[in-house]
Each structure stands twice: as structure tokens, then as C-alpha cells.
Amino acid sequence: MKALNRLPAWLALKQHHKAMRHFDMREAFSADPGRFADLSAHFGPFLLDYSKNRITRETLNLLFDLAHQSQLVERRSAMFDGKPVNFTEGRAALHTALRAPATPPLRVARQDVRPLVHHELGRLRAFVERVHGGQWRGHTGKAIHDVVNIGIGGSDLGPAMVCRALEHLARPSPRVHFVSNLDPAHLADTLDRVDPETTLFIVASKTFTTLETLANARSARAWLVGRLGEAAVAKHFVALSTHRAAVSEFGIDPDNMFVFWDWVGGRYSLWSAIGLSIALALGWEHFRTLLDGAHEMDEHFRDAPFEDNLPVILGMLGVWYANFWGTDTYGIFPYDQRLSLLVPFLQQLDMESNGKNVGHNNRPVLYNTGPIVWGAPGTNGQHAFFELIHQGTRLIPTDFLVGAVNATPLADQHEWLLANCLAQTEALLKGKSQDVIEGELVAAGMSRRDAHALAPHKVFPGNRPSNTLIYQTLDARTLGMLIALYEHKVFVQGVVWQINSFDQWGVELGKQLAPPIRHALDPANPPGQHDGSTLGLIAELRRRRAS
Ligand code: G6Q
């Protein structure tokens, strides 16, 4: 296949961008009353309004041409069909199979994965129901009231985000806690809040070799054994992993282990056994609904024409800005406090997947790939950093997310939330001109001269892009769909950029360098071979810890 920057649609988009350089969305809206209807898409509970972008129908057509020429259709089929799309690790990426029905068969390395998935879901369900029903009891015979999920990265961010987002649907018991950081304070503070007799620890680790998770799990195990004795481990520890031998070696009975498979990437794993904490917090039905929602989005992504396909539209708009307008970042603003952990989750999903500089041809790519993803819930962001989106020197594409219907008894506040969300995207579009501001200042009594000097500081240039994604209310189905929407958006972009969105070699080097530095921090050892800065820092830490 040709390099991306030699594809005809890429070259056409380069030309098209030159013609679009001075495109003004405000004029486009004035000229075309049908712009909103033309540039918005519906699916399930979602309306995606992407009319506030620097695009025309021609832009979209060219972007869809680029998607076709990038073989998105073929690569999408390859992913759904279990082909080794994670080509640097020779693996499939089959998170879609985790939420799909039990038929038709889907073979990976000649094995039908459907029965494996559904068998494990059955085991998980039975376990969850035993905990909820009080049949699974702690070592001293008491029911479980607290669950501590010990995991990091993909084994933490997804479940933690979902549990937070759907907390309003959670059962009164058990309470679910998440411990990820190597900093012992994370575990210690959590242990302070739980009772060993009524606490279940979930050790969530695909590889079961991760330093942070094993360190926290060992400490939690020692804490439990110190209080209830060695025999208690069997009733208070379960493991989620692909690595049976390592689980056993750690001291967790493989009967208390739920498995998943190497074709499930960490950041795509909340749909697998890694979702146990979600099912324990919310109940099995809500977990199943979450999976069903994601499956609905999978079918939409697989079957809908590009023009109506939400992940394709979002993905290609991101390509338009990153590669033709030269934007470096992407802002995501859920006007939904329950989605407060969505941005950290999406940061991993997007940046670990598409933060790559080497393409399918094993050579560095010659264009920008994944953006820096950032954001925070609205309205908080408005009072913190929105200045930069409105008045800064950089162009920043954005997604605004909001639920149409109030999900709390406080209806009036929700009206204001909606109004603020729309006001921000309107302000980004419309801006406010120097003339208008000067007029307002003079009308308020300021001299013309002072008004003229002050007005430039108050100008909003406008013509700044945003997508708005409206959903009905944040329930399990909607959340499942939303997560899958972003998973597939990231996939679309990875295909266009000709990179492997499913590996994460970029986390390896730091892991390799940590053990010798740890060794060097001990003054009894030689400092080892390091750069001047690192040697200086090691010496400083040795000094401080000695005093
Ligand atoms: C995700 C990454 C990474 C991984 C963690 C935890 O895609 O691979 O975030 O999830 O490093 O790994 P384990 O689950 O193996 O402990």
C-alpha cells in the first residue's frame, strides 16, 4: 500500500486545505440554513453535531475517500474477524468479541473464541451473584462489603471510570475501591477504610508481572494474613489474568481466577474479566447492558456507511485537524460530572494506541499521528483553562458531551449545565469582535480611547471548532456505546496513519531503567552508568535519605 502522504485523497486534501484556509464557519452557517441538518448524525441515544467544524461537504467527501484509500473497510473487517491486526505482537485485537453474542463462531488460531468468552462470563456471573447473595463469605463467615481492585493502566482506568460514571446505579454493597499507584499511600489509605473480615481483593493483571500491582497485592496479602491468617487468602483474594502459573505462584488458588486472553489489549479489557469490579459494584444486569451497548456501537461501526458512521466521522475530523491544520492537541469536555474519569481513560486509549512514530512499513512516518488528549468535566474547565481555547494562539479541536435529561432531583441546575455547554460551543464559533466590545465599553461609560485600548484583550476570535455529542442520559447502555465509539475512533485514525494502535512498546524503556536506578539509590552500591543529570539526582537523593 502507498504511504499515506502519497495517496490521491491526501494530496487532494492538501490542495483543499489551501482553499479552506480562510473558511469562516459563521459565513457558512449564514449561507446554508441546512448546515446543522447536513452535518449531524444520529445513532441510538446519540446526536453528533459536527457542523461547527472548518469543513464543507467536499471536505468530508475527501476525508471519506482518504479512509477508503487507507483500506479502512478491509482493516475493520480484519479486526472484527480476529486477524492479527496487532502485527508487532502477532495478535488479534478482539475486544469486540468480548461483548458479542455466542454465535456465529469466530476462530482465532483455529479455536472458536465465542464459547471461551461466554464460559468465562458465566463463571464471572456466578461469582458476582454469590457475593451479592451472601453465599461467598469471608474467612470468618461474614458477607463481603468492600472490594479493592488492585491493578494499573488498562487493569484500572476502565473499571474505575465505569464505576464512577454509573455510581448512581450501584448497589449499596459492596463498595468498590481502586488501588493502582506504587505510592504506598494509595493502598494504605484504602486499607484504613476497610475491614479485613468483609473485604475482597481483586488482583487485576493481564501479565501478572506488573511491578505496581504485584507490590500492592503483596502488601494487601500481608495485611490480610497479619489479621486473619494465611488460610484467609482463599476467601479474600481473586485474580483476573491471562497467566495461570503466575497467579498460582503468587499464592492465589487458580479456582479463584478469572481468565482472559492475549488478544485482549489492556486498555480494551474492561469488557473482559477485568470488568469484575464493575459487575460487583453495579450488578450483573448493568454489566451485561454495558456490554450490549458496546456491541450496538460495534455493529454500527461495522455496518453503517461512512457518511453516517459516528466513529468514522469523529476519526476523520481528527485527521483533518491533526494533519492538515497542524493541531497538536484534542480537548474533551464532558458536561457530566459522572464522566469525571473519562478523560484519563481516553488519554490512555488514544495516546497509548496512537502515540506512535513508526508505520506498517517499519519506517518512521512523515506526518503527525495521535494528538495530546486533554480535558476535564464542564463547567469546571470553564473556570480553569477555557481561556486558552477561546483566546489562545493555538487551534484546538474539541468534543463537548452532554446528557439531555436531568438525572438528579435538581432540575434547575441541569438546565444551567445544558445552557453552559451550548454557550461554550457557540462562543467558540461566534467569537466577539473588537467593534462590538468597544461599543459595549463606551456604552458603559468608558472613553473611546480607553475602550479602544482595552477591547483587543476582550476579543474572542471565534471560528474555533467543536463537536457536540448529545445523549439522553448516562445509563449503562449509553456508556458502553460511548466507550466503544471512542475505541473505534482511535482505530480509524490508527488505520489512516498506518500505525499499530494495539501495541505499547513505548512503556518498556522506563520499566527497564527503573531496577538499576533503584539499585543505585542504595549508598552501599555503586551509582552505575547514567547520564549526568540522573547521576546528580541519584546523589542528591542518597544525601537526603542519609540525613
Ligand atoms: C494497556 C497497557 C497497560 C497495562 C498495564 C497493566 O493497554 O498495556 O496500561 O494495562 O501496564 O498491565 P497488566 O494488566 O499486565 O498488569
Residues whose N, C-alpha, C, O or C-beta is under 5 A from the ligand:
A	BS01	G6Q	I152 G153 G154 S155 A204 S205 K206 T207 F208 T210 T213 G265 G266 R267 Q504
